[in-house]
Amino acid sequence: MDPQSADNKHKFEVIDQLQQLAHESGISLADMAIAFTQAHPAVTSTLWGPRTFEQLKSYMAGAQTRLGADVLDAIDAIVPPGRRIDDKEQTWMPHWMNTEKRRRHVY
């Protein structure tokens, strides 16, 4: 993925914002991602894909992480629920992401 591409520039800005939020929260971006999926009511399981034992241990630590409402609110401000970073990637909307199923409603 070319970070200089106009199509990708916003994606990298979002990654930077999420990385900064994770840093300010005292956790890794991977831990925040795992904890975020576990905080979402529509997610029934989180699949990990560690390549090393060290990654597995890190993911297990992330599974113990709980995000406060302030961090979840900040994530929602960066990437609003039910929205994609790049609208060109929107192919279909799964029923579990209908407005009434989201963790928070954004209008």
N, C-alpha and C positions, 0 to 999 in steps of 0.2 A: 504494500500500500504506500503510495507516494504521498508524504506529508505536505508536499508543496502543491499538490493538485487542488484546484478550487473545490472539487467535490469532497475531498478528504480533510480540508483545512478545519472545518467546523468540528469534525469528529475528533481530531487531535486536540482542539481547544476544550472539548467536553472531557476528554481523558485527563487533560492537565487539571481541570477544575475538580474532577473526582479524586485525582491523586492528591491534590492539595487538601481536600476535605478529609481524606483518609489520614494524611499526615497530621493535620490539626486534631484529629480524633485519637491519635496515638495507635493507629492500626495500619496494617498494610492494605493496599488496594484489593488484593486477593481476599483478605479476611473480610473487608467491607462488602465485596461482591457476594461472598458466601452468606454472610449474615443478612444481607439485603434480600436474597432469595428466600431465606428462611422466615423473614418477617412478612412476606407477601401472602395474604390469605388464599390466593389462587394457586400457589405453588405447593404441591404435595410431596415433592422430593427434590433434592439437589444432586445432580450427577457431577462427580469430580473426574478429572482425567490426569492424575499425577503421573509423571514420567520417572520420578525418583522417589526413594523412601523419604528424603528430606521434604519434597513437595507434599507427600502424603501427610507427614507430621504437621506441616504448615496448614494444610487444609483442615486437619482435625482441630487445630487451634482456632481457625476461622469459624468452625462449626460451633464453638463455645462462645463466640462473640455475639453480644446482643446490642443492637443499635438503639439509641435513645430516640425519642420523638424529634429532637432537634436535628440529629443527623439524618433521619428519614425525611424530614422537611427540607433539609438542604439538598439532599439527593433529588427530591421532587422538584425543587426549584431549578436544578441543573438540567434534569431530564424529566419533564412532566409525565405523570402516569398515562399510559396508553398512547404515548407519542413515540415516534421514531426520530432518531437524530437526523436522518436523511429520508425525506418523504419519498424519494425515488425508490427506496427499498421496501416500501409498503406494498405488499402483494395481497394480503387478506388480513382481516381482523378476527382472531379466534374469539369464540363466544365468551370465553372466560375473561376477556379484556374489555367486554362491554362496559359502558360507564358505570353501571350499578355494581359491577364486580371488582372494580379497582380499589386499591387500598385507600386512596383518597380521590375525591372528585375534583377535576379541573375543568373549568368551563371557559 
